[in-house]
Amino acid sequence: MALYAIGDVQGCNEELGALLRALHFSPDRDRLWFVGDLVNRGPDSLGVLRRIRALGDAATVTLGNHDLHLLAIAFGSAPVRSGDTLAETLAAHDRDALFEWLAGRPLFHEDRALNACMLHAGLAPQWSLPLARRCAREVENALQRDPERLFERLYGDQPDRWDDSLAGGERLRFIVNCFTRLRYVDAAGRLMLRVKGSPKKPPAPALIPWFEAPEARWRGPRIIFGHWSTLGFFNEAGVTGLDTGCVWGGTLTALRLDDPDARPVQVPCAAPGGR
């Protein structure tokens, strides 16, 4: 048995199939972790959802911002945006089953035997790991209990710093922004959600990649994440980033997690607009 984590697929179903062939993946033997953003921007979000859902227990998925955006559209709480490629998925005959499955995916997955956790984007520096776990469960429970109400309160950049007294929609919004949108924080631990550039060319000297926050309380297990295509493959200091920009003409990346000496396996992706 092998365990592989796979970066942001974003509707690139052809490349996902090629990657699974390169891994010699067998659902009877192996397991896959997907860091989120299964859908949108790429040409075949419907095929990706159908393929991964059909894997059953062989696939573990954490929700990304594009996955939540699709669900928000489906529940009538958000409009389709320019650049979305979700029309086929929204019109599919099996959309209800797919959306029910997608809405049941977690924000945070943990394998204590492996000492590893998976999420889509990042963690607030003020969070301990137990607090991060509880915060994820709060949103997951809200998504199951009343998705329409959750999505009505989900959009926005504030509050931008964690406080234990946060409640209601503000608390849920902050949690979702961490798990699905975060890349940078400032020196005070505030979320800088609009900044997307590479740390190799820092957008401002005061900004810090979330995983380099000096007093982060969540440290301990290995953190597997995606969301940051300009970061590229990153595997240092207990954090592993797997978004290598497939939908932008980069690569789709997998990394075996149960082999400490494993190197990434990557397949090339079609250039944007070249499909």
C-alpha positions in Angstrom: 0.0 0.0 0.0 1.2 3.5 -0.9 -0.2 6.8 0.2 0.1 9.8 -2.2 -0.9 13.4 -1.7 -2.0 15.3 -4.9 -2.0 19.0 -5.5 -4.8 21.3 -6.8 -6.5 19.5 -9.7 -8.9 22.3 -10.6 -10.9 20.5 -13.3 -7.8 19.0 -15.1 -9.2 15.5 -15.3 -7.0 14.4 -18.3 -3.9 15.3 -16.3 -5.3 13.6 -13.2 -5.7 10.4 -15.2 -2.2 10.6 -16.5 -0.8 11.2 -13.0 -2.6 8.2 -11.6 -1.2 6.0 -14.4 2.3 7.3 -13.7 1.8 6.3 -10.0 0.5 2.9 -11.0 -2.3 3.7 -8.6 -4.7 0.9 -7.6 -7.7 1.8 -5.4 -7.6 -1.8 -4.0 -4.1 -1.2 -2.7 -3.3 2.5 -2.5 -4.7 5.6 -1.0 -4.9 9.2 -2.2 -5.0 12.6 -0.4 -6.3 15.5 -2.4 -5.5 19.0 -0.9 -8.7 20.6 -2.3 -9.7 22.7 -5.3 -10.9 19.8 -7.2 -12.9 22.0 -9.5 -13.0 25.3 -11.5 -10.8 27.0 -14.1 -9.9 23.8 -15.8 -12.0 22.1 -18.5 -13.5 19.1 -16.8 -14.6 19.7 -13.2 -17.4 17.2 -13.6 -15.1 14.4 -14.7 -12.8 15.1 -11.7 -15.7 15.0 -9.2 -17.0 11.8 -10.7 -13.6 10.1 -10.8 -12.6 11.0 -7.2 -16.1 10.2 -5.7 -16.0 6.8 -7.4 -12.8 6.0 -5.5 -14.7 5.7 -2.3 -12.5 5.3 0.8 -9.4 5.2 -1.4 -9.6 9.0 -1.7 -9.5 11.6 1.1 -10.3 15.2 0.1 -10.1 18.5 2.0 -12.3 21.4 0.8 -10.7 24.3 -1.1 -12.0 27.7 -1.9 -13.2 26.7 -5.4 -15.0 23.7 -4.0 -16.8 25.9 -1.5 -17.6 28.4 -4.3 -19.2 25.6 -6.3 -21.3 24.6 -3.3 -22.3 28.2 -2.7 -23.5 28.6 -6.3 -25.4 25.3 -6.0 -27.2 26.4 -2.8 -28.1 29.8 -4.4 -25.8 31.9 -2.2 -23.3 33.0 -4.8 -23.4 34.0 -8.5 -21.3 32.3 -11.2 -18.2 34.5 -11.7 -16.4 35.4 -14.9 -13.8 32.8 -15.4 -15.7 30.0 -13.7 -15.9 26.7 -15.7 -18.7 25.1 -13.7 -21.6 25.2 -16.1 -21.4 21.5 -17.0 -21.2 20.4 -13.4 -24.1 22.6 -12.4 -26.2 21.1 -15.2 -25.2 17.4 -14.6 -27.9 14.8 -14.0 -26.0 13.5 -11.0 -25.2 17.0 -9.6 -27.2 16.4 -6.4 -25.3 13.3 -5.5 -22.0 15.0 -6.3 -22.7 18.1 -4.3 -23.9 16.0 -1.3 -20.6 14.1 -1.5 -18.5 17.2 -1.8 -20.3 19.0 1.1 -19.4 16.0 3.3 -15.6 16.5 2.8 -13.7 18.0 5.7 -11.6 21.2 6.0 -8.9 19.4 7.9 -7.7 15.8 7.8 -5.3 14.2 10.3 -3.4 10.9 10.3 -1.9 10.6 13.7 0.0 7.4 12.9 1.7 9.2 10.1 2.0 12.4 12.1 0.6 14.4 9.2 -2.3 16.7 8.5 -3.8 18.0 5.3 -5.7 21.2 4.6 -6.1 23.4 1.5 -4.5 26.7 2.4 -3.1 27.5 5.9 -3.4 27.8 9.6 -3.7 30.9 11.8 -0.5 31.4 13.9 -2.6 31.8 17.0 -4.1 28.3 16.6 -2.8 25.3 18.4 -3.4 22.0 16.5 -6.3 21.0 18.8 -7.9 24.4 18.3 -7.5 24.1 14.5 -9.2 20.7 14.7 -12.1 22.2 16.6 -12.4 25.1 14.3 -12.6 22.9 11.3 -15.3 20.8 12.9 -17.4 23.9 13.6 -17.5 24.8 9.9 -18.1 21.2 8.8 -21.0 20.9 11.2 -22.5 24.2 9.9 -22.1 23.0 6.3 -24.1 19.9 7.1 -26.7 21.6 9.3 -27.6 24.7 7.3 -25.4 25.3 4.2 -27.5 28.2 2.9 -27.0 30.1 6.1 -23.3 29.3 6.2 -22.7 30.5 2.6 -24.7 33.7 3.2 -22.2 34.7 5.8 -19.0 33.3 4.3 -17.7 35.9 1.9 -15.4 38.7 3.1 -11.9 39.4 4.4 -12.8 40.5 7.9 -12.0 39.7 10.7 -8.4 39.3 9.8 -7.0 38.2 13.2 -8.0 35.4 15.5 -9.7 36.1 18.8 -11.2 33.4 21.0 -14.2 35.6 21.5 -15.1 35.6 17.8 -18.7 34.2 17.3 -21.3 33.6 14.7 -20.7 34.5 11.1 -17.4 36.3 11.8 -15.9 33.3 13.5 -17.0 30.9 10.7 -15.7 33.3 8.0 -12.3 33.6 9.7 -12.0 29.9 10.0 -12.9 29.3 6.3 -10.5 32.0 5.2 -7.6 30.3 7.0 -8.3 26.9 5.7 -9.1 27.8 2.1 -7.6 31.2 1.3 -4.5 32.0 3.4 -1.0 32.5 2.0 0.6 35.4 4.0 0.3 36.9 7.5 1.8 40.1 8.8 4.1 40.5 11.8 1.0 40.8 14.1 -0.5 37.6 12.8 -3.2 39.2 10.6 -4.3 37.4 7.5 -3.2 39.1 4.3 -5.8 37.4 2.0 -5.4 39.5 -1.1 -1.7 38.8 -1.5 -0.8 36.0 -3.9 2.8 36.4 -5.1 5.7 34.1 -4.6 7.9 34.4 -1.4 10.9 34.4 -3.8 9.8 38.0 -4.7 8.2 39.2 -1.4 5.3 41.5 -2.1 6.2 43.5 1.0 9.0 43.0 3.6 6.5 42.9 6.5 4.6 39.9 5.1 5.4 36.3 6.1 4.3 33.0 4.5 1.8 31.6 7.0 4.0 28.6 7.7 7.0 30.8 8.7 5.1 32.8 11.3 7.7 32.7 14.2 5.4 32.0 17.1 2.9 29.7 15.3 1.3 27.4 17.9 0.2 24.7 15.5 3.7 23.3 14.9 4.3 19.5 15.4 3.0 17.3 12.6 3.8 17.6 9.0 1.3 19.9 7.2 0.3 19.0 3.6 -1.4 21.9 1.7 -2.0 23.4 -1.8 -3.6 26.7 -2.9 -0.3 28.5 -3.7 0.7 28.0 -7.3 3.3 30.8 -7.2 5.0 28.9 -4.3 5.3 25.7 -6.4 6.4 22.5 -4.9 7.7 23.1 -1.4 8.9 20.5 1.1 10.8 22.0 4.0 10.6 22.4 7.8 7.6 20.1 8.2 5.4 21.7 5.6 4.7 20.3 2.1 3.1 22.5 -0.6 1.8 20.7 -3.7 0.1 23.3 -5.9 2.3 23.5 -8.9 -0.2 25.4 -11.2 -1.6 22.7 -13.4 -4.5 24.8 -14.5 -2.1 27.6 -15.4 0.0 25.3 -17.7 2.4 24.0 -14.9 2.3 20.5 -13.6 0.1 18.3 -11.5 2.1 16.9 -8.6 1.9 13.9 -6.3 4.1 13.0 -3.4 4.3 9.7 -1.6 3.8 10.4 2.1 4.7 7.0 3.6 8.2 7.1 2.1 10.5 9.8 3.6 12.8 9.5 0.6 10.1 9.9 -2.0 10.5 12.5 -4.7 7.5 14.3 -6.4 5.9 12.7 -9.4 4.7 15.3 -11.9 2.8 15.3 -15.2 2.8 18.3 -17.6 -0.4 20.2 -18.1 -1.8 21.9 -21.2 -1.1 25.6 -21.4 -4.1 27.9 -20.4 -6.5 28.1 -23.3 -4.6 25.4 -25.1 -7.1 22.6 -24.5 
